[in-house]
Amino acid sequence: MKPAPFVHHAPSSVDETVAVLAEVGHDGKVLAGGQSLIPILNMRLASPAHLVDINQVTGLADVVVTDTEVRIGALVRHAQLEHHDEAYAALPLLRQALVNVAHPVIRNRGTTVGSIVHADAAAEMPMVLTLLGGSVTVASASGTRTIPASELYAGPMESTLHHDEIALGAWFPALADGEGVAFEEITRRHGDYALAGVGAVVRVDGDRVVSARVGYLSVCDVPTVVDVTGALEPEGRAAEVALERLTPDDDIHATAAYRSHLVRVLTGRVLRSAYDDARARSGGQA
């Protein structure tokens, strides 16, 4: 199938972009990488009258790494961030998750911020942003605002961006001292959407766990993070605590019962890997 007819706009600045979005209103869609939008248009699941293509907008394709953060622009491709060595050193969870996003040809074009605001709970990067406590900066003709990840997802495939806003970039805090991370997902074939995926951030003081957070993708209808700090012992308790907060979904790919099983399997495994990473980073024995 082919998309329904639309008017193509190609602004060259953020100011021009938000002006177009304000003019076209609810009839406009922003195009960055097109990883998700183009298939939706081709299947006519959406038929916007105006497509606002931001690929010529300057200043949105940079990765900025400091001692405290990783910032990425709206036009940073998955592959660009995946292979960015400074970003990996500051925050290895980004690469650990990104290598699981679809296939290389998709990662070469798809944008990380686009995936984040697309709000698909089966995608890796919305969960990563939520787990790390990051945020997204957005702009409209009225100005800019920052949306914390905890306030970004309103429901299945629904973000809290307004129709006249463009996402300018995303912010991820770098790992603190004593923190380690890990990520794992289960798919039918590599590159498919995950049947379930788990990421973890564990902070240690010596061999003692100070905090432990676990994020889940493709389990609930929004990315979900559970604090399991007090539930690491006895073995297996962390997964049960997480399941008290999760509502695994049935769909054509997996049953809720199978997703619950994957939560039990992956939670302990990923927490252990994150603990070992934290110990190694803090100079302890893994």
Backbone torsions as a table, in degrees:
resi	resn	phi	psi	omega
1	MET	NA	161.4	177.5
2	LYS	-120.7	155.4	-179.1
3	PRO	-68.2	157.6	172.4
4	ALA	-66.7	156.6	-179.4
5	PRO	-58.3	143.6	177.1
6	PHE	-149.7	161.3	174.1
7	VAL	-92.4	128.2	-178.3
8	HIS	-95.4	126.2	175.8
9	HIS	-113.4	139.6	-179.4
10	ALA	-131.1	71.8	179.4
11	PRO	-66.0	157.2	-178.4
12	SER	-114.3	2.8	178.6
13	SER	-146.5	162.6	177.7
14	VAL	-64.2	-42.0	-179.7
15	ASP	-59.7	-42.6	178.9
16	GLU	-66.3	-38.1	-179.6
17	THR	-62.7	-49.0	-176.9
18	VAL	-69.5	-28.4	175.8
19	ALA	-65.8	-42.1	177.7
20	VAL	-64.0	-44.8	-179.8
21	LEU	-61.9	-38.6	177.8
22	ALA	-65.1	-34.8	-178.1
23	GLU	-74.0	-42.4	-173.7
24	VAL	-85.9	-17.7	175.4
25	GLY	62.4	-139.4	-175.7
26	HIS	-68.1	-9.9	-178.6
27	ASP	-85.7	4.9	-177.3
28	GLY	-111.0	149.9	173.0
29	LYS	-132.0	141.6	178.2
30	VAL	-89.4	132.8	176.4
31	LEU	-111.0	122.5	173.6
32	ALA	-114.0	-92.9	177.7
33	GLY	-81.9	-30.7	179.9
34	GLY	82.5	6.7	-177.7
35	GLN	-54.6	-39.9	-179.5
36	SER	-104.7	-38.0	-173.1
37	LEU	-67.7	-42.8	-175.6
38	ILE	-61.1	-47.1	175.8
39	PRO	-60.1	-37.1	178.9
40	ILE	-64.0	-41.3	177.4
41	LEU	-66.1	-43.7	-178.6
42	ASN	-62.9	-34.8	178.2
43	MET	-86.7	-0.2	179.2
44	ARG	57.7	34.2	170.0
45	LEU	-77.3	-17.3	171.3
46	ALA	-141.9	144.1	-178.4
47	SER	-136.9	66.4	179.5
48	PRO	-67.1	145.4	178.0
49	ALA	-78.0	-19.8	-178.0
50	HIS	-135.1	133.0	175.7
51	LEU	-113.6	119.2	-176.5
52	VAL	-101.8	100.1	-174.5
53	ASP	-86.6	114.0	-174.8
54	ILE	-96.8	11.4	-174.4
55	ASN	-67.7	-15.4	176.4
56	GLN	-98.3	1.2	180.0
57	VAL	-74.8	128.8	-177.6
58	THR	-83.1	153.5	173.2
59	GLY	85.3	10.4	-176.4
60	LEU	-116.1	11.0	-173.9
61	ALA	-116.4	23.3	-175.6
62	ASP	-104.1	146.9	168.4
63	VAL	-110.0	122.6	-178.7
64	VAL	-117.5	123.4	-178.3
65	VAL	-119.9	128.1	173.2
66	THR	-125.4	-175.2	178.9
67	ASP	-66.0	-20.4	-173.3
68	THR	-116.2	-8.2	-172.8
69	GLU	-159.9	162.8	168.0
70	VAL	-125.6	122.5	178.0
71	ARG	-115.9	136.3	179.7
72	ILE	-130.0	142.2	177.7
73	GLY	-82.1	167.3	-174.6
74	ALA	-66.9	-18.8	-179.3
75	LEU	-104.5	11.7	174.7
76	VAL	-72.1	122.4	-179.6
77	ARG	-78.2	154.0	177.5
78	HIS	-52.2	-45.5	-176.1
79	ALA	-64.9	-37.1	178.8
80	GLN	-61.0	-45.3	179.7
81	LEU	-71.9	-38.8	179.0
82	GLU	-57.0	-40.1	-174.6
83	HIS	-97.6	10.1	-178.9
84	HIS	-84.4	106.5	-172.1
85	ASP	-64.7	-37.5	179.4
86	GLU	-66.3	-40.5	177.8
87	ALA	-64.8	-38.6	178.2
88	TYR	-64.1	-42.3	-179.5
89	ALA	-64.4	-39.0	-179.1
90	ALA	-76.6	-33.1	-171.6
91	LEU	-152.4	78.8	-174.6
92	PRO	-62.1	-20.3	179.6
93	LEU	-60.2	-29.3	179.1
94	LEU	-60.1	-51.9	-179.6
95	ARG	-67.9	-38.6	-179.8
96	GLN	-57.6	-37.6	178.8
97	ALA	-81.5	-41.3	-173.6
98	LEU	-64.1	-32.8	179.8
99	VAL	-65.4	-12.8	177.8
100	ASN	-96.0	-2.5	-179.0
101	VAL	-79.2	108.8	172.9
102	ALA	47.5	-130.8	-176.9
103	HIS	-127.3	162.8	-176.9
104	PRO	-52.3	-39.6	-178.3
105	VAL	-64.4	-33.1	176.2
106	ILE	-72.7	-43.0	-179.3
107	ARG	-65.8	-26.1	178.2
108	ASN	-67.3	-23.1	-175.8
109	ARG	-115.1	-39.3	-177.3
110	GLY	-65.7	147.3	-178.5
111	THR	-104.4	143.7	-178.4
112	THR	-67.7	-43.3	179.1
113	VAL	-66.1	-37.6	176.6
114	GLY	-59.8	-41.6	177.5
115	SER	-64.7	-39.0	-178.9
116	ILE	-62.6	-46.8	-176.0
117	VAL	-83.3	-13.3	173.6
118	HIS	-65.1	-25.7	169.0
119	ALA	67.9	34.4	175.7
120	ASP	-86.5	117.9	-177.2
121	ALA	-69.4	-9.6	175.7
122	ALA	-91.3	-2.3	-179.9
123	ALA	-91.4	153.9	-174.3
124	GLU	-74.8	-44.7	-167.8
125	MET	-72.3	-32.0	172.8
126	PRO	-58.9	-39.5	178.4
127	MET	-67.3	-41.7	-179.2
128	VAL	-61.3	-45.2	178.4
129	LEU	-59.9	-42.5	-178.6
130	THR	-67.9	-43.7	-179.5
131	LEU	-61.4	-40.4	-176.7
132	LEU	-83.0	-9.7	-178.5
133	GLY	73.1	38.0	179.5
134	GLY	-83.9	-165.6	-178.3
135	SER	-156.0	168.0	177.7
136	VAL	-124.8	135.6	175.0
137	THR	-98.5	130.1	-178.3
138	VAL	-126.9	158.6	-178.9
139	ALA	-136.9	148.8	172.3
140	SER	-142.2	-177.8	177.8
141	ALA	-63.8	-17.8	-179.7
142	SER	-87.7	-10.6	-178.7
143	GLY	132.1	-165.2	-178.7
144	THR	-113.8	157.8	173.7
145	ARG	-151.1	161.5	179.2
146	THR	-113.8	130.6	-179.9
147	ILE	-111.6	114.0	174.5
148	PRO	-62.7	149.7	-179.8
149	ALA	-57.0	-33.0	-179.3
150	SER	-65.6	-16.0	-179.9
151	GLU	-115.2	7.9	-171.4
152	LEU	-85.9	-29.7	-171.6
153	TYR	-108.4	114.9	-175.8
154	ALA	-92.8	-20.7	-177.9
155	GLY	172.3	-172.1	-178.4
156	PRO	-57.4	120.1	178.4
157	MET	57.1	32.0	-176.4
158	GLU	-136.0	118.0	175.8
159	SER	-103.1	173.8	-179.9
160	THR	-95.5	11.0	170.8
161	LEU	-64.4	143.2	175.2
162	HIS	-83.3	161.0	-174.3
163	HIS	-63.8	-22.5	-177.6
164	ASP	-101.2	15.3	-177.9
165	GLU	-107.3	148.9	173.0
166	ILE	-117.5	137.2	174.2
167	ALA	-77.8	122.9	-179.3
168	LEU	-88.4	-31.1	-178.0
169	GLY	177.6	176.8	179.8
170	ALA	-129.0	151.3	-179.5
171	TRP	-123.3	130.9	176.4
172	PHE	-122.9	127.7	174.9
173	PRO	-71.8	138.6	176.8
174	ALA	-69.0	163.0	179.8
175	LEU	-64.8	139.4	175.1
176	ALA	-81.5	167.1	176.4
177	ASP	-57.8	135.1	177.8
178	GLY	81.8	4.7	-179.9
179	GLU	-97.5	144.7	174.2
180	GLY	-134.7	160.3	-175.4
181	VAL	-135.9	161.9	174.2
182	ALA	-159.7	158.6	-179.3
183	PHE	-149.9	143.1	175.1
184	GLU	-157.4	145.9	175.2
185	GLU	-142.5	160.3	178.0
186	ILE	-115.0	125.5	177.2
187	THR	-130.2	160.3	174.4
188	ARG	-68.6	-42.6	175.1
189	ARG	-137.9	147.8	178.2
190	HIS	-59.0	131.7	-178.3
191	GLY	100.8	-19.6	174.2
192	ASP	-71.6	162.0	170.0
193	TYR	-61.9	145.3	-176.9
194	ALA	-69.8	143.3	167.4
195	LEU	-72.2	-32.6	171.3
196	ALA	-165.2	146.8	177.5
197	GLY	-141.6	150.3	-175.5
198	VAL	-138.0	134.7	170.5
199	GLY	-124.7	153.7	-178.4
200	ALA	-142.3	146.1	170.2
201	VAL	-125.2	120.0	-178.8
202	VAL	-121.8	134.0	175.0
203	ARG	-113.5	135.4	-178.6
204	VAL	-123.1	157.5	169.1
205	ASP	-128.2	100.9	-169.2
206	GLY	69.8	-124.0	176.4
207	ASP	-102.6	7.7	-178.8
208	ARG	-94.3	134.5	177.2
209	VAL	-80.1	122.2	178.7
210	VAL	-89.5	-40.1	178.3
211	SER	-153.9	153.2	178.4
212	ALA	-149.9	122.4	177.8
213	ARG	-122.7	142.1	-179.0
214	VAL	-128.1	132.2	178.3
215	GLY	-112.6	145.8	-175.2
216	TYR	-125.7	135.5	173.2
217	LEU	-121.6	151.3	179.6
218	SER	58.3	30.7	176.0
219	VAL	-117.4	-49.5	177.7
220	CYS	-111.7	179.5	-177.4
221	ASP	-82.9	-5.3	170.8
222	VAL	-137.6	156.7	174.7
223	PRO	-58.3	134.5	-173.3
224	THR	-129.9	133.0	179.3
225	VAL	-119.5	135.5	-178.9
226	VAL	-125.2	131.7	174.0
227	ASP	-84.2	117.8	-177.3
228	VAL	-117.1	24.9	-173.6
229	THR	-53.6	-43.8	-176.2
230	GLY	-90.3	12.2	-172.5
231	ALA	-125.0	22.8	-178.4
232	LEU	-79.9	-19.2	175.8
233	GLU	-128.2	142.5	-2.1
234	PRO	-70.0	167.7	-177.1
235	GLU	-55.7	132.4	178.4
236	GLY	94.3	-13.1	-178.0
237	ARG	-67.4	-32.4	-178.5
238	ALA	-59.5	-42.8	179.8
239	ALA	-64.7	-38.7	179.8
240	GLU	-68.0	-38.9	175.5
241	VAL	-62.6	-42.0	178.3
242	ALA	-61.7	-43.6	-177.9
243	LEU	-65.2	-23.2	174.6
244	GLU	-67.2	-23.8	-179.5
245	ARG	-99.9	-15.9	-174.6
246	LEU	-97.1	154.2	173.8
247	THR	-128.7	78.7	-177.5
248	PRO	-55.3	140.2	-175.3
249	ASP	-99.4	148.6	166.1
250	ASP	-88.1	139.7	168.2
251	ASP	-154.3	-170.3	-175.5
252	ILE	-70.2	-14.1	-176.4
253	HIS	-93.4	-32.7	-176.1
254	ALA	-161.4	152.4	176.2
255	THR	-84.7	162.2	176.4
256	ALA	-61.6	-37.2	-179.8
257	ALA	-64.5	-40.7	179.3
258	TYR	-68.3	-39.4	177.2
259	ARG	-63.4	-38.0	176.5
260	SER	-62.2	-39.6	176.9
261	HIS	-62.4	-43.4	179.4
262	LEU	-64.8	-36.3	175.5
263	VAL	-59.3	-43.9	-179.3
264	ARG	-64.6	-41.7	-178.1
265	VAL	-69.8	-47.2	-171.4
266	LEU	-78.4	-32.2	-174.7
267	THR	-60.1	-51.9	-179.7
268	GLY	-63.6	-39.8	-178.5
269	ARG	-64.2	-45.5	-177.0
270	VAL	-72.5	-37.7	176.6
271	LEU	-61.6	-41.3	179.1
272	ARG	-63.5	-42.0	179.2
273	SER	-65.6	-39.6	178.7
274	ALA	-67.1	-38.0	176.5
275	TYR	-62.3	-46.8	178.8
276	ASP	-61.0	-39.2	179.1
277	ASP	-65.4	-41.5	179.2
278	ALA	-63.7	-43.1	179.4
279	ARG	-63.2	-41.8	-179.6
280	ALA	-65.1	-40.0	-178.5
281	ARG	-69.6	-29.0	-178.7
282	SER	-92.3	5.6	175.9
283	GLY	90.4	5.4	178.3
284	GLY	-89.9	177.1	177.3
285	GLN	-84.1	133.7	178.0
286	ALA	-75.7	NA	NA
